Every structure is written in structure tokens, then in C-alpha cells.
Amino acid sequence: MSSAPAAQAAQADTLRLRRDLQYLTTTPQARNHRHVAVLDSVASYLGRELRRAGGRVAEQPYQADGQTYRNVIASFGLETGPRLVIGAHYDVCDEQPGADDNGTGVAALLELARLLGRQQSLRQRIELVAYTLEEPPYFRTKYMGSYVHAKSLHDAQAQVTGMVALEMLGYYDDRKGSQRYPFGPLKLLYGSRGNYVTAVRKLGGGRFARRFSRRYDQAAGLPVKRFVGPAWLPGVDFSDHLNYWQFGYSALMLTDTAFYRNRNYHHATDSLEKLDMRRLALAVDAVLAAVLRG
């Protein structure tokens, strides 16, 4: 675990993060697979914000059960060469606001775009992707937006540096006993307070995931726990990074550990007022710092 150097100024804006979360959590209907018009309106919002940030924006539409769904992709930096993919899913599970799951990941993605757009020069190609259909009933199917995107890179024989999934980054609890684990003894190693971000990668997950998790830890202004484990351990592959593994790309997940900490997971109580904007902003700052070091 590391803290950010004292000289590193905070860059992510908590007011912008809150504004994006306010939009995401107050759509007319929940942003799930049943409400295609709502998902389309969210995709349009994300495209506008990514374009305003300076991204080269495109949609990636595809069919699932007779409906059209769409990923939103924004490229920054170099127009050619190996790409670093950073993504977050914008759909929710069932009828709930999904503030942490995964409003925080999407808000972080938008804020990262704004910060990248301010850079005078970027030494690599960075592809920010807002995915659809991560949640049930499409989880672990070829209809996940991240599967569609990862497969498109593979089919195009694109060079991919690696992938980072932003999956729930806004819920923190400093009380003892607030953090749970898929395997009890992990508490002895990582502690019982849910006050950190976890960088999760699988055993043998490749050089990029290992390097990025280390750089994220070094840059972060909040506690970070770096976790590496077998892909079969519950929670290790519970987000969009799993689809990049399927195509041989090095990928990891940044998360507040979801239901191992946040009891509001997949419930109507997953709402904006329960989130910590300050620590969400610190999580974004560390992503930016790790990217810029690449």
C-alpha cells in the first residue's frame, strides 16, 4: 500500500463526478436491458461528454435478442499503435439506480476522459469504452458489450497493451468488520475495514496487469490492496476484464470489492448519497497517474 507523493495535486473534480452520477441515477427508468430507449439516451449522453472532453468518439452497435445495444468508444492520444483499453459498464441489474454498480465506474471513465483531454501530449493510444449488457441475464455471454469489443480487437488483429476495468469505485466504510472476503483467511492479510481500492488480477495474467497495479498503488492517495489469485476464486472475474482474458489480453479490475463490502449491491438502496466523492476522485487521480507513467 502506498500514498501519493505530497506534491501530486488532486485533479479529478468531485462536482463533475456527482453531476454525472446524478444523471445516471435519475433516468426515467432503470438503465437495464429491458429499457433500450433509456440505454440509448445514456449512450448519447456518454458520447457527448466524451466528445466534449476531446475524444474521437464512435459507437459500436450490435444485436442481442432482436434489440440493438451499443458500446461507446472514445480514443485519446496517438491515432495508431498499441492501445490501452479502459472500460466501465453503464447498464444496471434489474430495477435500481446503480449508483455504485456501476455509476461510479462510468463517472470515473468520464472524468478520466476530461483529464486526458487536457494533456498536452499522450505517448500512447488510449481507448475508453463504456460497455452495455454487463449485467444479468447477459453476464458471461457473447452479448456482453465487453465481449463484443474484445472480440472486435482480436478479429482486427489490433495491438493491445492491456485492459483496465473500472468496476464500483465509490463505496467505502472505515468501520472494523465492514469488509468481507470470498475466503476467510484473506481478512488476516487485507484487514477488516472497507476503506481501500483493490487492483485485482489473475495468476499468470501478464506483464501489463502486474505493472499497472503496481503503478496504481504507488500513485494512489487512498489505500490500495493488490490482489492476485486464481480466476476461479469468486469475485476475481466478476466484471468486463474477463472477456479480454478470453482473447489473451492482459487485464485487471479496479474495484471497491462490490458485494464483499457494499450491502446495497443490486438493490434499490444503491443510491448516490451513500457514496464517497472524495475517495472516488482519488481513485480516478491514481488511474490517470498510472496511465501517464505508461
C-alpha positions as CSV (number, residue, x, y, z in Angstrom):
1,M,0.0,0.0,0.0
2,S,1.3,3.4,-0.9
3,S,0.2,7.0,-0.7
4,A,0.5,9.7,-3.4
5,P,3.5,12.0,-3.2
6,A,2.8,15.2,-1.3
7,A,3.5,17.2,-4.4
8,Q,0.8,15.5,-6.5
9,A,-2.2,17.7,-6.7
10,A,-5.7,16.3,-6.9
11,Q,-7.1,16.7,-10.3
12,A,-10.5,14.8,-10.5
13,D,-13.4,17.1,-9.8
14,T,-15.9,15.8,-7.2
15,L,-18.6,18.2,-8.5
16,R,-18.4,16.7,-12.0
17,L,-18.4,13.2,-10.7
18,R,-21.5,14.0,-8.7
19,R,-23.2,15.6,-11.7
20,D,-22.6,12.5,-13.9
21,L,-23.8,10.2,-11.1
22,Q,-26.9,12.4,-10.7
23,Y,-27.7,11.9,-14.3
24,L,-27.1,8.2,-14.3
25,T,-29.2,7.5,-11.2
26,T,-32.2,9.6,-12.2
27,T,-33.1,8.2,-15.7
28,P,-36.8,7.8,-16.3
29,Q,-36.4,4.0,-16.0
30,A,-33.6,1.9,-14.8
31,R,-30.8,1.6,-17.3
32,N,-31.2,-2.2,-17.8
33,H,-31.6,-4.4,-20.9
34,R,-35.4,-4.1,-20.8
35,H,-35.3,-0.3,-21.3
36,V,-33.5,0.1,-24.6
37,A,-34.5,3.7,-25.1
38,V,-33.0,4.6,-21.7
39,L,-29.8,2.8,-22.6
40,D,-29.7,4.7,-25.9
41,S,-30.2,8.0,-24.1
42,V,-27.4,7.2,-21.7
43,A,-25.1,6.2,-24.6
44,S,-25.9,9.5,-26.3
45,Y,-25.0,11.4,-23.0
46,L,-21.7,9.5,-22.7
47,G,-20.9,10.2,-26.3
48,R,-21.5,13.9,-25.9
49,E,-19.4,14.1,-22.7
50,L,-16.5,12.1,-24.2
51,R,-16.5,14.2,-27.4
52,R,-16.6,17.4,-25.3
53,A,-13.6,16.0,-23.4
54,G,-11.7,15.8,-26.7
55,G,-12.1,12.2,-27.5
56,R,-12.5,10.7,-31.0
57,V,-15.9,9.1,-30.4
58,A,-17.6,6.2,-32.1
59,E,-20.5,3.8,-31.3
60,Q,-20.3,0.1,-31.6
61,P,-23.8,-1.2,-32.1
62,Y,-24.7,-4.9,-32.0
63,Q,-27.7,-7.1,-31.8
64,A,-28.9,-9.1,-28.8
65,D,-32.2,-11.0,-28.8
66,G,-33.6,-8.8,-31.5
67,Q,-32.6,-5.5,-30.0
68,T,-29.8,-3.1,-30.8
69,Y,-27.4,-2.2,-28.0
70,R,-24.3,-0.1,-28.2
71,N,-20.9,0.4,-26.7
72,V,-19.5,4.0,-26.8
73,I,-15.8,4.3,-27.6
74,A,-13.5,7.3,-27.2
75,S,-9.9,7.4,-28.3
76,F,-7.3,9.7,-27.0
77,G,-3.6,10.3,-27.8
78,L,-1.9,8.6,-30.7
79,E,-4.2,7.5,-33.6
80,T,-2.2,4.4,-34.3
81,G,-0.2,1.8,-32.4
82,P,-0.9,-0.4,-29.5
83,R,-3.9,0.7,-27.5
84,L,-4.6,0.7,-23.7
85,V,-8.2,-0.1,-23.1
86,I,-10.0,1.3,-20.0
87,G,-13.7,0.4,-19.7
88,A,-16.7,0.5,-17.5
89,H,-20.2,-0.8,-18.0
90,Y,-23.2,1.6,-17.9
91,D,-26.1,-0.8,-17.5
92,V,-27.6,-2.0,-14.2
93,C,-29.1,-5.1,-12.9
94,D,-32.9,-5.0,-12.7
95,E,-34.9,-2.0,-11.4
96,Q,-32.4,0.0,-9.3
97,P,-30.4,3.2,-9.6
98,G,-27.0,1.5,-9.7
99,A,-25.1,4.4,-8.2
100,D,-22.0,2.4,-7.2
101,D,-22.7,-0.5,-9.7
102,N,-21.6,0.8,-12.0
103,G,-22.4,4.5,-12.0
104,T,-19.1,5.2,-10.2
105,G,-17.1,3.3,-12.8
106,V,-18.8,5.3,-15.6
107,A,-18.4,8.6,-13.8
108,A,-14.7,7.8,-13.3
109,L,-14.4,7.0,-17.0
110,L,-15.9,10.3,-18.0
111,E,-13.7,12.2,-15.6
112,L,-10.6,10.4,-16.8
113,A,-11.6,11.4,-20.3
114,R,-11.7,15.1,-19.2
115,L,-8.3,14.8,-17.6
116,L,-6.7,13.0,-20.6
117,G,-8.2,15.7,-22.9
118,R,-6.2,18.3,-21.0
119,Q,-2.8,16.6,-21.6
120,Q,-0.5,18.4,-24.0
121,S,0.6,15.1,-25.5
122,L,0.0,11.4,-24.8
123,R,2.6,8.9,-25.7
124,Q,0.2,6.1,-26.4
125,R,-3.2,5.3,-27.8
126,I,-5.9,5.2,-25.1
127,E,-9.3,3.8,-25.7
128,L,-12.0,4.5,-23.2
129,V,-15.0,2.2,-23.6
130,A,-18.5,2.4,-22.0
131,Y,-20.0,-1.1,-22.2
132,T,-23.5,-2.2,-22.3
133,L,-25.0,-5.5,-21.1
134,E,-22.5,-6.5,-18.5
135,E,-25.3,-7.4,-16.0
136,P,-27.6,-10.5,-15.9
137,P,-29.0,-12.1,-18.0
138,Y,-26.1,-11.4,-20.3
139,F,-23.2,-11.8,-17.9
140,R,-20.7,-14.4,-19.1
141,T,-22.3,-14.5,-22.6
142,K,-21.1,-13.3,-26.0
143,Y,-23.7,-10.4,-25.7
144,M,-21.7,-8.6,-23.1
145,G,-20.5,-5.3,-24.6
146,S,-17.0,-6.0,-23.4
147,Y,-17.0,-9.4,-25.2
148,V,-18.1,-7.6,-28.4
149,H,-15.4,-5.1,-28.0
150,A,-12.6,-7.5,-27.1
151,K,-13.6,-9.8,-30.0
152,S,-13.5,-6.9,-32.4
153,L,-9.9,-6.1,-31.4
154,H,-9.0,-9.8,-31.7
155,D,-10.6,-10.1,-35.1
156,A,-8.9,-6.9,-36.4
157,Q,-5.6,-8.2,-35.0
158,A,-5.2,-5.0,-33.1
159,Q,-2.2,-4.5,-30.8
160,V,-3.4,-4.2,-27.3
161,T,-1.2,-3.1,-24.4
162,G,-3.7,-4.2,-21.8
163,M,-7.1,-3.5,-20.3
164,V,-8.4,-2.0,-17.0
165,A,-12.0,-2.5,-15.9
166,L,-13.4,0.2,-13.6
167,E,-16.0,-1.7,-11.5
168,M,-17.6,0.1,-8.5
169,L,-15.2,2.7,-7.0
170,G,-17.3,4.8,-4.7
171,Y,-18.3,2.9,-1.6
172,Y,-16.0,3.0,1.5
173,D,-16.5,2.1,5.1
174,D,-13.9,2.7,7.8
175,R,-15.5,0.6,10.5
176,K,-13.9,-2.7,11.6
177,G,-15.7,-5.7,10.2
178,S,-17.1,-3.8,7.2
179,Q,-15.0,-5.8,4.7
180,R,-15.8,-9.4,3.8
181,Y,-13.9,-11.8,1.6
182,P,-14.6,-14.9,-0.6
183,F,-12.0,-16.8,1.5
184,G,-12.0,-16.1,5.3
185,P,-8.2,-16.1,5.9
186,L,-7.8,-13.2,3.4
187,K,-9.0,-10.9,6.2
188,L,-5.8,-11.6,8.1
189,L,-3.8,-10.3,5.1
190,Y,-6.0,-7.4,3.9
191,G,-7.8,-6.3,7.1
192,S,-11.4,-5.9,8.0
193,R,-12.0,-2.3,7.1
194,G,-13.6,-1.5,3.7
195,N,-11.5,1.6,3.1
196,Y,-9.4,0.7,0.1
197,V,-9.5,0.1,-3.7
198,T,-8.4,-3.3,-4.8
199,A,-6.4,-3.9,-8.0
200,V,-7.4,-7.5,-8.9
201,R,-5.6,-9.6,-11.4
202,K,-5.3,-13.3,-12.1
203,L,-2.3,-15.6,-11.6
204,G,-0.4,-15.5,-14.9
205,G,-2.4,-12.5,-16.0
206,G,0.5,-10.9,-17.9
207,R,3.0,-8.1,-17.5
208,F,0.7,-5.2,-18.1
209,A,-1.7,-6.1,-15.3
210,R,1.2,-6.6,-12.9
211,R,2.9,-3.3,-13.9
212,F,-0.3,-1.3,-13.9
213,S,-1.4,-2.5,-10.5
214,R,2.0,-1.6,-9.0
215,R,1.9,1.9,-10.6
216,Y,-1.7,2.5,-9.4
217,D,-0.7,1.5,-5.9
218,Q,2.3,3.9,-6.0
219,A,0.3,6.8,-7.2
220,A,-2.8,6.4,-5.1
221,G,-3.8,8.9,-2.4
222,L,-6.0,6.3,-0.7
223,P,-5.2,2.8,0.4
224,V,-4.8,0.2,-2.3
225,K,-4.6,-3.6,-1.9
226,R,-3.1,-5.5,-4.8
227,F,-4.7,-8.9,-5.1
228,V,-3.6,-11.7,-7.4
229,G,-5.4,-15.1,-7.4
230,P,-6.8,-17.9,-9.5
231,A,-9.5,-16.9,-11.9
232,W,-11.9,-19.4,-10.3
233,L,-11.9,-17.6,-6.9
234,P,-15.3,-15.9,-6.6
235,G,-15.0,-12.2,-7.4
236,V,-11.8,-12.3,-9.4
237,D,-13.5,-12.3,-12.8
238,F,-16.8,-10.5,-11.9
239,S,-16.5,-7.7,-14.5
240,D,-15.7,-6.8,-18.0
241,H,-12.0,-7.7,-17.8
242,L,-12.9,-11.4,-18.0
243,N,-13.7,-11.1,-21.7
244,Y,-10.2,-9.7,-22.5
245,W,-8.7,-12.7,-20.8
246,Q,-10.7,-14.9,-23.2
247,F,-8.8,-13.3,-26.1
248,G,-5.4,-13.5,-24.4
249,Y,-5.1,-9.8,-23.4
250,S,-3.5,-8.8,-20.0
251,A,-6.3,-7.2,-18.0
252,L,-7.2,-6.3,-14.4
253,M,-10.0,-4.8,-12.4
254,L,-10.1,-1.8,-10.1
255,T,-12.9,-2.1,-7.5
256,D,-14.2,-1.3,-4.1
257,T,-14.9,-5.0,-3.9
258,A,-18.6,-4.8,-4.7
259,F,-20.9,-7.0,-2.5
260,Y,-17.9,-8.0,-0.3
261,R,-18.4,-4.5,1.2
262,N,-21.4,-2.8,-0.2
263,R,-24.6,-4.4,1.1
264,N,-26.6,-2.2,-1.3
265,Y,-25.2,-4.2,-4.3
266,H,-28.0,-5.0,-6.8
267,H,-30.7,-3.4,-4.6
268,A,-32.8,-0.2,-4.8
269,T,-30.7,1.2,-2.0
270,D,-27.6,1.5,-4.2
271,S,-28.0,5.3,-4.2
272,L,-25.9,8.4,-4.7
273,E,-25.9,9.6,-1.1
274,K,-24.1,6.5,0.1
275,L,-21.0,7.2,-2.0
276,D,-17.8,9.0,-1.1
277,M,-17.0,11.6,-3.8
278,R,-13.6,12.5,-2.3
279,R,-12.3,8.9,-2.4
280,L,-13.8,8.3,-5.8
281,A,-11.9,11.3,-7.1
282,L,-8.7,10.0,-5.6
283,A,-9.3,6.6,-7.3
284,V,-9.6,8.5,-10.6
285,D,-6.4,10.5,-10.0
286,A,-4.5,7.3,-9.5
287,V,-5.7,5.9,-12.8
288,L,-4.6,9.0,-14.6
289,A,-1.2,8.9,-12.9
290,A,-0.7,5.2,-13.7
291,V,-1.7,5.8,-17.4
292,L,0.6,8.8,-17.8
293,R,3.6,6.7,-16.5
294,G,2.9,4.3,-19.3
